[in-house]
Structure formats: structure tokens, C-alpha cells
Amino acid sequence: MYTIFVRKPRVLDEIAQNAQDTDRKEWVEITEKIELTPEQYDAFWRNPTCGSYHFLTDKGGYRDSQRTAVVLTCGNRDPIIVDPSGSDYGRYVGFEVPV
């Protein structure tokens, strides 16, 4: 899956602002799809970096030189791609971008 990551975004609107910078597009291997409740999704959407999200603990990072990430989903809302790099917050966050 291709994405453009934003490092430690304060709000997810920052990601949409960077989505046009296709030179920064990168391929990530998705290792897990995590279905969130609407409350969890809204909390992450409002504040992806300030909070402890147990469902992100020990996820993401690099494996064999390939960046890995998880996808957060909630019904028909936009999936959020997260590479917490082993932490429990949204260290690198993005949306899927077309090839």
C-alpha cells in the first residue's frame, strides 16, 4: 500500500495537506488491520500523537529493510495507516494514496 507519512501529526488534517506531495509517496507492508470502535477512531482522529493507544504497542517499524505499518479502520470511515515504530502512539501517520 502506498502512503505519505506525516511524522507526529498534531491533527490528521496535516496529513491531507501533505497528500499532494507525491514525491514523498512510499510503499509500506501492512501487517495488521485493526478495527476500532467509533469512540476509539474519533479519539485517534482528534489526537493521534498525544495518548497511549494499546492497539499500536510494538507494531510497525522496519523488517528486512521494508517499512511496516498497520491500518486502522472503522466502518465506512477513511482507513488510517500508522507506523508507530514500536511505540503506542501515531508516530508516522498517513492515508492510502493512489499508485
MARBA-3410 file (N, C-alpha, C, O; in Angstrom, 1 decimal):
99
0.9,-1.2,0.0,0.0,0.0,0.0,0.9,1.2,0.0,1.9,1.3,0.7 ~ 0.5,2.2,-0.8,1.3,3.5,-0.8,0.7,4.5,0.1,-0.5,4.6,0.2 ~ 1.6,5.3,0.8,1.1,6.3,1.6,2.1,7.4,1.7,3.3,7.3,1.2 ~ 1.7,8.6,2.2,2.7,9.7,2.5,2.5,9.9,4.0,1.5,10.3,4.5 ~ 3.6,9.5,4.7,3.5,9.7,6.2,3.8,11.1,6.6,4.6,11.8,6.0
3.2,11.5,7.7,3.5,12.7,8.4,4.0,12.3,9.8,3.3,11.5,10.5 ~ 5.1,12.8,10.2,5.7,12.5,11.5,5.0,13.2,12.6,5.0,14.5,12.6 ~ 4.5,12.5,13.5,3.9,13.1,14.7,2.9,14.2,14.4,3.0,15.3,14.9 ~ 1.9,13.9,13.6,0.9,15.0,13.3,0.1,15.3,14.5,-0.3,14.5,15.3 ~ -0.2,16.6,14.7,-1.0,17.1,15.8,-2.5,16.8,15.6,-3.2,16.4,16.5
-2.9,16.9,14.3,-4.2,16.6,13.9,-4.1,15.9,12.6,-3.2,16.1,11.8 ~ -5.1,15.1,12.2,-5.0,14.4,10.9,-5.2,15.3,9.7,-4.9,14.8,8.6 ~ -5.7,16.5,9.9,-5.8,17.4,8.8,-4.4,17.7,8.2,-4.3,18.0,7.0 ~ -3.4,17.6,9.0,-2.0,17.8,8.4,-1.7,16.8,7.4,-0.9,17.1,6.4 ~ -2.2,15.6,7.5,-2.0,14.5,6.5,-2.6,14.9,5.2,-2.0,14.7,4.2
-3.8,15.4,5.2,-4.5,15.7,4.0,-3.7,16.9,3.3,-3.7,16.9,2.1 ~ -3.1,17.8,4.0,-2.4,18.9,3.5,-1.1,18.4,2.8,-0.7,19.0,1.8 ~ -0.5,17.3,3.2,0.7,16.7,2.6,0.4,15.7,1.6,1.3,15.2,0.9 ~ -0.8,15.3,1.4,-1.2,14.3,0.4,-0.9,14.6,-1.0,-0.8,13.7,-1.9 ~ -0.7,15.9,-1.3,-0.4,16.3,-2.7,1.1,16.1,-3.0,1.5,16.2,-4.2
1.9,15.9,-2.0,3.4,15.8,-2.2,3.7,14.4,-2.6,4.3,13.7,-1.8 ~ 3.4,14.0,-3.8,3.6,12.6,-4.3,5.0,12.2,-4.4,5.3,11.0,-4.5 ~ 6.0,13.1,-4.3,7.4,12.8,-4.3,7.8,12.0,-3.0,8.7,11.3,-2.9 ~ 7.0,12.2,-2.0,7.2,11.6,-0.7,6.4,10.3,-0.5,6.5,9.6,0.5 ~ 5.8,9.8,-1.6,5.0,8.6,-1.5,5.9,7.4,-1.3,7.0,7.3,-1.9
5.5,6.5,-0.4,6.3,5.3,-0.2,5.4,4.1,0.0,4.3,4.2,0.4 ~ 6.0,2.9,-0.3,5.3,1.6,-0.2,5.5,1.1,1.2,6.7,1.1,1.8 ~ 4.5,0.7,1.9,4.6,0.1,3.2,3.9,-1.3,3.2,2.9,-1.4,2.5 ~ 4.4,-2.2,3.9,3.8,-3.5,4.1,2.8,-3.4,5.2,3.2,-3.1,6.4 ~ 1.6,-3.7,5.0,0.6,-3.7,6.0,0.6,-5.1,6.7,0.4,-6.1,6.1
0.9,-5.0,8.0,1.0,-6.3,8.8,-0.3,-6.6,9.6,-0.4,-7.8,10.0 ~ -1.2,-5.7,9.8,-2.4,-5.9,10.5,-3.4,-4.9,10.2,-3.1,-3.7,10.0 ~ -4.7,-5.3,10.2,-5.8,-4.4,10.1,-6.5,-4.4,11.4,-6.9,-5.5,11.9 ~ -6.7,-3.3,12.0,-7.2,-3.1,13.3,-8.6,-2.4,13.2,-8.6,-1.2,12.9 ~ -9.6,-3.1,13.6,-11.0,-2.4,13.6,-11.2,-1.7,14.9,-11.1,-2.4,16.0
-11.5,-0.4,14.8,-11.7,0.4,16.0,-13.2,0.6,16.2,-14.0,0.6,15.3 ~ -13.5,0.9,17.5,-14.9,1.3,17.7,-15.0,2.8,17.3,-13.9,3.4,17.1 ~ -16.2,3.3,17.0,-16.3,4.8,16.7,-15.6,5.7,17.7,-15.0,6.7,17.3 ~ -15.7,5.3,19.0,-15.1,6.2,20.0,-13.5,6.1,19.9,-12.9,7.2,20.0 ~ -13.0,4.9,19.7,-11.5,4.8,19.5,-11.0,5.6,18.3,-10.0,6.3,18.3
-11.8,5.4,17.2,-11.4,6.1,15.9,-11.4,7.6,16.1,-10.5,8.3,15.7 ~ -12.5,8.1,16.7,-12.6,9.5,16.9,-11.5,10.1,17.8,-11.0,11.2,17.6 ~ -11.2,9.3,18.9,-10.1,9.8,19.8,-8.8,9.8,19.0,-8.0,10.8,19.2 ~ -8.5,8.8,18.2,-7.3,8.8,17.4,-7.3,10.0,16.4,-6.3,10.6,16.2 ~ -8.4,10.2,15.8,-8.5,11.2,14.7,-8.2,12.6,15.3,-7.6,13.4,14.7
-8.8,12.8,16.5,-8.6,14.1,17.2,-7.2,14.4,17.6,-6.7,15.5,17.6 ~ -6.5,13.3,18.1,-5.2,13.4,18.7,-4.3,12.2,18.5,-4.2,11.4,19.4 ~ -3.7,12.0,17.3,-3.0,10.8,17.0,-1.7,10.6,17.8,-1.2,9.5,17.9 ~ -1.1,11.7,18.3,0.2,11.6,18.9,0.2,11.7,20.5,1.1,11.3,21.1 ~ -0.8,12.3,21.0,-0.9,12.5,22.5,-1.9,11.5,23.1,-3.1,11.9,23.2
-1.4,10.4,23.4,-2.3,9.4,24.0,-1.6,8.1,23.9,-0.6,7.9,23.1 ~ -2.0,7.2,24.7,-1.5,5.8,24.7,-2.5,4.9,24.1,-3.6,4.7,24.7 ~ -2.2,4.4,22.9,-3.2,3.5,22.2,-2.7,2.1,22.2,-1.8,1.7,21.5 ~ -3.2,1.3,23.2,-2.7,-0.1,23.4,-2.7,-0.9,22.1,-1.8,-1.8,22.0 ~ -3.6,-0.6,21.2,-3.6,-1.4,19.9,-2.4,-1.1,19.0,-2.3,-1.8,18.0
-1.6,-0.1,19.3,-0.4,0.2,18.5,0.9,-0.3,19.1,1.9,-0.4,18.4 ~ 0.8,-0.7,20.3,2.1,-1.1,21.0,2.8,-2.2,20.3,2.2,-3.2,19.9 ~ 4.1,-2.0,20.1,5.0,-3.0,19.4,4.7,-3.3,18.0,5.0,-4.3,17.5 ~ 4.0,-2.3,17.3,3.7,-2.5,15.9,4.6,-1.6,15.0,5.3,-0.7,15.6 ~ 4.7,-1.9,13.7,5.4,-1.0,12.8,6.9,-1.1,12.8,7.4,-2.1,13.4
7.5,-0.2,12.2,9.0,-0.2,12.1,9.4,-0.9,10.8,8.7,-1.0,9.9 ~ 10.7,-1.3,10.8,11.2,-1.9,9.6,11.5,-3.4,9.9,12.0,-3.8,10.9 ~ 11.2,-4.2,8.8,11.5,-5.6,8.9,12.2,-5.9,7.5,11.6,-5.7,6.5 ~ 13.4,-6.4,7.6,14.2,-6.7,6.4,14.2,-5.5,5.4,14.0,-5.7,4.2 ~ 14.5,-4.4,5.9,14.6,-3.1,5.1,13.3,-2.7,4.5,13.2,-1.7,3.7
12.2,-3.3,4.9,10.8,-2.9,4.4,10.0,-2.3,5.6,9.9,-2.9,6.7 ~ 9.5,-1.0,5.4,8.7,-0.4,6.4,7.4,-1.1,6.5,6.8,-1.5,5.5 ~ 7.0,-1.3,7.8,5.7,-2.0,8.1,4.8,-1.0,8.8,5.3,-0.1,9.5 ~ 3.5,-1.3,8.7,2.5,-0.4,9.3,1.2,-1.2,9.6,1.1,-2.3,9.1 ~ 0.3,-0.6,10.3,-1.0,-1.2,10.5,-2.0,-0.2,9.9,-1.7,0.9,9.7
-3.2,-0.8,9.6,-4.3,0.0,9.1,-5.4,0.1,10.2,-5.8,-1.0,10.6 ~ -5.8,1.3,10.5,-6.9,1.4,11.5,-8.2,1.7,10.7,-8.2,2.6,9.8 ~ -9.2,0.9,10.9,-10.5,1.0,10.2,-11.6,1.2,11.2,-11.5,0.8,12.4 ~ -12.7,1.7,10.7,-13.9,1.9,11.5,-15.1,2.1,10.5,-15.3,3.2,10.0 ~ -15.8,1.0,10.2,-16.9,1.1,9.3,-16.5,1.6,8.0,-15.6,1.2,7.4
-17.3,2.6,7.5,-17.0,3.2,6.2,-16.2,4.5,6.3,-16.1,5.3,5.3 ~ -15.5,4.7,7.4,-14.6,5.9,7.5,-13.3,5.6,6.8,-12.9,4.5,6.5 ~ -12.5,6.7,6.6,-11.2,6.6,5.9,-10.3,5.7,6.7,-10.1,6.0,7.9 ~ -9.7,4.7,6.1,-8.6,3.9,6.8,-7.4,4.8,7.1,-7.1,5.7,6.3 ~ -6.8,4.6,8.3,-5.6,5.4,8.7,-4.5,4.4,8.8,-4.5,3.4,9.4
-3.4,4.8,8.1,-2.2,3.9,8.1,-1.2,4.5,9.1,-0.9,5.7,9.2 ~ -0.8,3.6,10.0,0.1,4.1,11.2,1.3,3.2,11.3,1.2,2.0,11.3 ~ 2.5,3.8,11.4,3.7,3.2,11.7,4.1,3.8,13.1,4.8,4.8,13.1 ~ 3.8,3.1,14.2,4.1,3.6,15.5,5.6,3.4,15.8,6.1,3.8,16.8 ~ 6.3,2.6,15.0,7.7,2.2,15.2,7.9,1.7,16.6,8.9,2.1,17.3
7.1,0.8,17.0,7.2,0.2,18.3,6.6,0.9,19.5,6.6,0.3,20.6 ~ 6.2,2.1,19.3,5.6,2.9,20.4,4.1,2.6,20.5,3.6,1.7,19.8 ~ 3.4,3.4,21.3,1.9,3.2,21.4,1.1,4.5,21.0,0.0,4.7,21.5 ~ 1.7,5.3,20.1,1.0,6.4,19.5,1.3,6.5,18.0,2.1,5.8,17.5 ~ 0.7,7.5,17.4,0.8,7.6,15.9,2.1,8.4,15.6,2.0,9.6,15.3
3.2,7.7,15.6,4.5,8.4,15.3,4.5,8.8,13.8,4.9,9.9,13.5 ~ 4.2,7.9,12.9,4.1,8.2,11.5,2.7,7.8,11.0,2.3,6.7,11.2 ~ 1.9,8.8,10.5,0.5,8.5,10.2,0.3,9.0,8.7,0.8,10.0,8.3 ~ -0.6,8.3,8.0,-0.9,8.6,6.6,-2.2,8.0,6.2,-2.8,7.2,6.9 ~ -2.6,8.4,5.0,-3.7,7.8,4.3,-3.2,7.1,3.1,-2.1,7.4,2.6
-4.0,6.1,2.5,-3.6,5.5,1.3,-3.6,6.5,0.2,-4.5,7.3,0.1 ~ -2.6,6.4,-0.7,-2.6,7.3,-1.9,-2.5,6.4,-3.1,-2.0,5.3,-3.1 ~ -3.1,6.9,-4.2,-3.1,6.1,-5.4,-1.7,5.9,-6.0,-0.8,6.7,-5.8 ~ -1.5,4.8,-6.7,-0.2,4.5,-7.3,0.1,5.5,-8.4,1.2,5.4,-9.0
END
